[in-house]
């Protein structure tokens, strides 16, 4: 309690119009490992299985006082005819078009393959500087092979080992030298931006909802569960206010998570909720609200994240909303509000962000101490505290100690007399009194001392 656990976009100083550096390459050449190395933290999922990265992913990097936006892309395989392969290639192509500098990653240990040559041919017509990054140079043999890459005629060649950190400083110097002149002018202070994460079971339409809200194909959409692996942070402008939308991997029951990459993606999805202000929990109207949906909503509540339930695919089915709301109120502690929408037709989408932002605002509410204690006395009269033997719980004083989410300190005669059921009763009545449905409340029970 008291810690501000949400900092997806903490107050910081960033420059206007930062240049963009895009990482491209054939699958499994180490793009995400390099991305993590350059941004200085583990932002992208890394696995030995090709194709783990599928969406564009962006983070700020800095070297020698210059900051730039680094964009990781999925592996480009021109021979992959699958719909998801074509979407990955399209995402990478969009990133290349927006780049100021392009980093072509190749595997120096394996040498150039047919897929690498196809990508080289594409980049020869690029109007932006290209740096050939020879990854996996862990010895003299690989470094000798890296020098042969000058024959490609694309530009500078940087031998590195992303895994072990060799040559990273030299690579960053090449990147900074290739950036456009720094004409950004003054630096501006950016405060906290509301962060909304989109979570839920696999294949309920989370990425479709995000793309519909953004108005573009920013993340991959496919009917195969598990398409999204990394949480994808995207800043958007909503009626003059900057917000962060975070798309996440589908949450499964732990017993059904098999692959290491999928297990790590699940962990990243839960961490995304922990650093978000509001979780938009997407459900499938055709299937109705399932136990898996309730688990996702409970995971958001456990992360002290405000929660909004969205029933997607409303164009395909219209389940009984009264039954859904009753079940959610009975099963989900935060009693979140329910909205209906269709990413396919656009129905109801205009209500989602305003509803989420209202939850964000309510999470920051400051509750008057006098009103809290009037309510406390009324609740004690309505339902006296539980007993244990001859002793009975007595409610003494209630005050707010923090916001976002609201944290309350309840002083009682003996904390050991507090039961979970009575704590839920108090929490729900406080939530009802102050219009905090969907907002987490932290109730800290203390003794008189």
Secondary structure in CASP SS format (residue, H / E / C, confidence):
PFRMAT SS
TARGET T0000
AUTHOR 0000-0000-0000
METHOD secondary structure of the structure
MODEL  1
X C 1.00
X C 1.00
X C 1.00
X C 1.00
X C 1.00
X C 1.00
X C 1.00
X C 1.00
X C 1.00
X C 1.00
X C 1.00
X E 1.00
X E 1.00
X E 1.00
X E 1.00
X C 1.00
X C 1.00
X C 1.00
X C 1.00
X E 1.00
X E 1.00
X E 1.00
X E 1.00
X E 1.00
X E 1.00
X C 1.00
X C 1.00
X C 1.00
X C 1.00
X C 1.00
X H 1.00
X H 1.00
X H 1.00
X H 1.00
X H 1.00
X H 1.00
X H 1.00
X H 1.00
X H 1.00
X C 1.00
X C 1.00
X C 1.00
X C 1.00
X C 1.00
X C 1.00
X C 1.00
X C 1.00
X C 1.00
X C 1.00
X C 1.00
X C 1.00
X C 1.00
X C 1.00
X C 1.00
X C 1.00
X C 1.00
X E 1.00
X E 1.00
X E 1.00
X E 1.00
X E 1.00
X E 1.00
X E 1.00
X C 1.00
X C 1.00
X E 1.00
X E 1.00
X E 1.00
X E 1.00
X E 1.00
X E 1.00
X E 1.00
X C 1.00
X C 1.00
X C 1.00
X C 1.00
X C 1.00
X C 1.00
X C 1.00
X C 1.00
X C 1.00
X C 1.00
X H 1.00
X H 1.00
X H 1.00
X H 1.00
X H 1.00
X H 1.00
X H 1.00
X H 1.00
X H 1.00
X H 1.00
X H 1.00
X H 1.00
X H 1.00
X H 1.00
X H 1.00
X C 1.00
X C 1.00
X C 1.00
X E 1.00
X E 1.00
X E 1.00
X E 1.00
X E 1.00
X E 1.00
X E 1.00
X C 1.00
X C 1.00
X C 1.00
X C 1.00
X C 1.00
X C 1.00
X H 1.00
X H 1.00
X H 1.00
X H 1.00
X H 1.00
X H 1.00
X H 1.00
X H 1.00
X H 1.00
X H 1.00
X C 1.00
X C 1.00
X C 1.00
X C 1.00
X C 1.00
X E 1.00
X E 1.00
X E 1.00
X E 1.00
X E 1.00
X E 1.00
X E 1.00
X C 1.00
X C 1.00
X C 1.00
X C 1.00
X H 1.00
X H 1.00
X H 1.00
X H 1.00
X H 1.00
X H 1.00
X H 1.00
X H 1.00
X H 1.00
X H 1.00
X H 1.00
X H 1.00
X H 1.00
X C 1.00
X C 1.00
X C 1.00
X C 1.00
X E 1.00
X E 1.00
X E 1.00
X C 1.00
X E 1.00
X C 1.00
X C 1.00
X C 1.00
X C 1.00
X E 1.00
X C 1.00
X H 1.00
X H 1.00
X H 1.00
X H 1.00
X H 1.00
X H 1.00
X H 1.00
X H 1.00
X H 1.00
X H 1.00
X H 1.00
X C 1.00
X C 1.00
X C 1.00
X C 1.00
X C 1.00
X C 1.00
X C 1.00
X C 1.00
X E 1.00
X E 1.00
X E 1.00
X E 1.00
X C 1.00
X C 1.00
X C 1.00
X E 1.00
X E 1.00
X E 1.00
X E 1.00
X E 1.00
X E 1.00
X E 1.00
X C 1.00
X C 1.00
X C 1.00
X C 1.00
X C 1.00
X H 1.00
X H 1.00
X H 1.00
X H 1.00
X H 1.00
X H 1.00
X H 1.00
X H 1.00
X H 1.00
X C 1.00
X C 1.00
X C 1.00
X C 1.00
X C 1.00
X C 1.00
X C 1.00
X C 1.00
X C 1.00
X C 1.00
X C 1.00
X C 1.00
X C 1.00
X C 1.00
X C 1.00
X C 1.00
X C 1.00
X E 1.00
X E 1.00
X E 1.00
X E 1.00
X E 1.00
X E 1.00
X E 1.00
X C 1.00
X C 1.00
X E 1.00
X E 1.00
X E 1.00
X E 1.00
X E 1.00
X E 1.00
X E 1.00
X C 1.00
X C 1.00
X C 1.00
X C 1.00
X C 1.00
X C 1.00
X H 1.00
X H 1.00
X H 1.00
X C 1.00
X C 1.00
X C 1.00
X H 1.00
X H 1.00
X H 1.00
X H 1.00
X H 1.00
X H 1.00
X H 1.00
X H 1.00
X H 1.00
X H 1.00
X H 1.00
X H 1.00
X H 1.00
X H 1.00
X H 1.00
X C 1.00
X C 1.00
X C 1.00
X E 1.00
X E 1.00
X E 1.00
X E 1.00
X E 1.00
X E 1.00
X E 1.00
X C 1.00
X C 1.00
X C 1.00
X E 1.00
X C 1.00
X C 1.00
X H 1.00
X H 1.00
X H 1.00
X H 1.00
X H 1.00
X H 1.00
X H 1.00
X H 1.00
X H 1.00
X H 1.00
X H 1.00
X H 1.00
X C 1.00
X C 1.00
X C 1.00
X E 1.00
X E 1.00
X E 1.00
X E 1.00
X E 1.00
X E 1.00
X E 1.00
X C 1.00
X C 1.00
X C 1.00
X C 1.00
X C 1.00
X C 1.00
X C 1.00
X C 1.00
X H 1.00
X H 1.00
X H 1.00
X H 1.00
X H 1.00
X H 1.00
X H 1.00
X H 1.00
X H 1.00
X H 1.00
X H 1.00
X C 1.00
X C 1.00
X C 1.00
X C 1.00
X C 1.00
X E 1.00
X E 1.00
X E 1.00
X E 1.00
X C 1.00
X C 1.00
X C 1.00
X C 1.00
X C 1.00
X C 1.00
X C 1.00
X C 1.00
X H 1.00
X H 1.00
X H 1.00
X H 1.00
X H 1.00
X H 1.00
X H 1.00
X H 1.00
X H 1.00
X H 1.00
X H 1.00
X H 1.00
X H 1.00
X H 1.00
X H 1.00
X C 1.00
X C 1.00
X C 1.00
X C 1.00
X C 1.00
X H 1.00
X H 1.00
X H 1.00
X H 1.00
X H 1.00
X H 1.00
X H 1.00
X H 1.00
X H 1.00
X H 1.00
X H 1.00
X H 1.00
X H 1.00
X H 1.00
X C 1.00
X C 1.00
X C 1.00
X C 1.00
X E 1.00
X E 1.00
X C 1.00
X C 1.00
X E 1.00
X E 1.00
X C 1.00
X C 1.00
X E 1.00
X E 1.00
X E 1.00
X E 1.00
X E 1.00
X E 1.00
X E 1.00
X E 1.00
X C 1.00
X C 1.00
X C 1.00
X E 1.00
X E 1.00
X E 1.00
X E 1.00
X E 1.00
X E 1.00
X E 1.00
X C 1.00
X C 1.00
X H 1.00
X H 1.00
X H 1.00
X C 1.00
X C 1.00
X H 1.00
X H 1.00
X H 1.00
X H 1.00
X H 1.00
X H 1.00
X H 1.00
X H 1.00
X H 1.00
X H 1.00
X H 1.00
X H 1.00
X H 1.00
X H 1.00
X C 1.00
X C 1.00
X C 1.00
X C 1.00
X C 1.00
X C 1.00
X C 1.00
X E 1.00
X E 1.00
X E 1.00
X E 1.00
X E 1.00
X E 1.00
X C 1.00
X C 1.00
X C 1.00
END
